[in-house]
Amino acid sequence: MRGVTAAAAVLLVAWAHPVLAQQPGRSWRLDVELGASVFFGASEQAALLSRSKLEWKDPRWELTLGAAFDYGEAQNPADGRFVNKRAWSTTLSADYLPRGRFSPFVFASAEGSLQRQIDSRASGGAGGRYRFVDNERSRVDLSIAALAERTDPRSDDAVTGVVRSIGRWSARLRARHTLGSDRVRLDFVSFYKPKMDDTRDYTVEIAPSAQYALSSIIGLKVSLMDTYDSTARSRGARSNNDGQLLFSILASVR
């Protein structure tokens, strides 16, 4: 699935560049991020990440295609070297009237995670987004959505390996602010996704970040990505919490 998504992104960029960039009111942007973290000494650990996002906008629609992959290894005297992190995700969304105060949207996503013991999780739904602030330097918006979710655990156990199909609510708070001469940008994104009929079953995602533009194309970024999944341990994961602090380099093409 990651290969199909990457190929689709490349084809979409190739089509968008000569056609869409020349039409008034339309624009596209491709962001690519590569990052890493390394720990050594008593506990050795290394993690790599890649993120890509392709956006296309016109006055009526905003289409976004995203993909991500994380990989990490650790080493300790008891277990030797082992893979402790491997996760992937793809997202596709369409917003109607993206520059309006209120914007309805639809979305679909798929993901997998070794550390959260998810072989595959697919979800899709619809909702609405309200912009509280939207100007050249700052943006704050809140999105509320309903979604259907299907999770296939990694475990083969008769209890923990049961495939689940449920409904969830989703609330996303997103904020962005640019400082000084537009070189420093602060971002914050959080998700809260409770099960529709049982709020004890939920996921929370928090992703604050700061980036510094070295040029109009290249930038540096430090980000914290923290996910709490209340059912992760019941699927066989070591913890319900999965977080990491990463340093990365960004490239943006328009």
N, C-alpha and C positions, 0 to 999 in steps of 0.2 A: 504493500500500500504506500510506503514511503517513496518507492521508486516511481509509482504512478503519479503521486502528488508532485514530485520534483519535475517530472517530465511535463506535466500539465502547466506548471508554473513557467517553465522555460518556453513552451509554446505560446502561452498567453503573453509573455513579455515580448517575444518576437513579433507577435501580431499587433500588440498594443503600441509599440514604439513608432513604427512608421505611420500608423493609421490614426490612433487616438490623440497622440501628442499634437497633431496638426489641427485638431478640431476645437474651436472656441468653447470654453466652459467645461472641457473634459481634461482629465489629468490622470496619470498613473505614477506609482512609486513602488520600488522594490527595495526592501531592507533585508540585509543579511548580517547575522551576528555569529561570531565564533568566540567561545570563552573557555576558561580553564581555571582549576584550582589545584594546588599541590600541597600536601602535608607530609612531613618527614620527621624522623626521630623515633620515639617510642611507638608511634602508630603511623604507618605510611599509608597515604591515600592520595589518589589522583582522580580528577573528574573533568570531563570535557562536555561541552554543549554546543549545539548549533541551532539557530533560529532563522527562519526566513518568513517574510510577509510581503505579499503582493496586493496592492490596493489600486482600484480603479474607480474614479468618481466622475459623475456629471451632475447637473442640477437636480436630477430626479433620483438617481441611484448611487449607492456606494457598494461595491463588491470587494470582499476581502478573502484571500486564500492564504492560509498559514500552515507551517510545518515546523516540527521541532524534534530533536533527538538528543538524549543525554546518555552518557556512558561513564561509569566509574569503577575503579578497582581499589582494593585495600589489601593490606598485609599485616598479619600479627603472628606471634610465635605459635599460637595454638592451631590456627587454620591455614597458615601460609598465605599465599596470594589468592584472592578470589574476587569475582565480580560482585560488587555490592550495589550497583546502580545501573539500570538500563531501562530507559523509558522513551516512548515516541508519542507523537500526537499530530493530528491534522485537523484543521478547522476550515469551514466555509460559511460565510455569512453574506446576507444581502439586506441593506438598509434602504428604506424608501424615504425620500426627502431628507437626505443626511444633513443639510444645512438648516433645517427647521428647528424650532424650539422642541417639538415633539416628533419622534421618528419611529415608526413601526419597523420591525425586522424579523427575519427568519434565519435559522442557522442549523448547521449539522456538524458533528464532530466525532472523531474516533481516537482512541488512545490505548496504550498498553504500558504496564509498569511492573518491573521485576520487584522493586522494593515495596510496592503496595500490593503485590500478588494479584495483578490484573493481567490476564492473558489478552483480553480485548474488552473495550467498553465503547459502545456506540450510543449517541444521543442526538436528539433533534427537537426543535420546538420553535416557538414564536413569542414575541413580546414587544415591549415599547420602551423607548429611551427618552428621558427628559433632560434637557440641557439647562443647568442653573447659570453657568457662566460660559461664554464662548467669545473670546476676542483674540487678538494677535498674540498675547502673552500667556493667557490662562484659559483653561477649559475644565469644567466640572460637570459630570453628568451621572445620572442614576438610571439603570436599566432593570426592569422587572420582566421575567419570562416564565413560561410553563414549558416543561420538556418531558419527553419520554426517554428512558434510559435502559439499556440492556447490558449487563455485566457478565462476562464469562471469566471466572476465576482461574488461576493457574493450577490450583490444587485438583487432584483426582479423587480426593476423599468424598464419600457419599454425602457428607454434611456440608463441609466447607467448599466443595466443588460445584455446588448447585448454581446453575445459571439463573440470574434474577432479572426480571423486567418490571420496572416500577416507574412511577411518575414523580417528578420533583418540581419544586419552585426554584427560581434562580434570581438572586439580587446581586447586581454588580455596581460598585461605586468606582468611578474612574476620575482621576484628577491629573492635571498637567500644568506646569508653570515654567516659563523661560526667564532666565535671569540675565542681567547685564546686557552685553552686546550680542545676545542670542547664542552664545557659545555653550552655556550651561542650561540643561533642561532637567527638571525633576518630574518624575512620574510615580503615580501610585494607582494600583489596581487591586481590588479585593472582590472575591466571590463568596456568597453564602448560598448553599444549595441543600435545603432540607427536603426529606421525603414528604410527599403530600399528606399522607395519613399518619406519619410518625416523625416528629421533629427530633427525636433522639438519633435518628439515622440522618447524618448530614456530612457535607464536606465544606471546608473553609479554605480558601486560597488567598494569600497575601503576597503581593509582588511590588515593593517599592524599589526605585532605581534612580540613579543619577548618571547623566552622560555629559561628556565634554566634546565639543566639535573641534577637531584639529583642522578641518577644512570643510568645504561644502559637501564632501563625499565621505570622508573618514572621521570616525569618532571613537572615544574610549567610554566604557560603561562599567559601573559597579552595580550589582543587583542582588537583592535578597529574594529568594523564592521559597515560600513555606506553604506546605499543604497539610491539612489535618483531615483525615478520612476516618470517621467514627467506626467503620466496619472493617478497616484494614487488618487488624489483628485477628478478627474472626475468620479471615481468609488465609491466615498463616503468616502474615507479615510480622516482623520483629517489633514494630511500633506503629501506632496510628499517625504519627507525625513524620513528615519528610521535608527537610529544609536544607538549603545550601546557600552560601555566599560566593558569588563568582565575579571574576573580572574578565571583560571581553572587549573585542574590537568590533566596530560597526562599519558597514558600508551601505550607502544609500544612493540609488540611481533613480532619476526622474526622466 
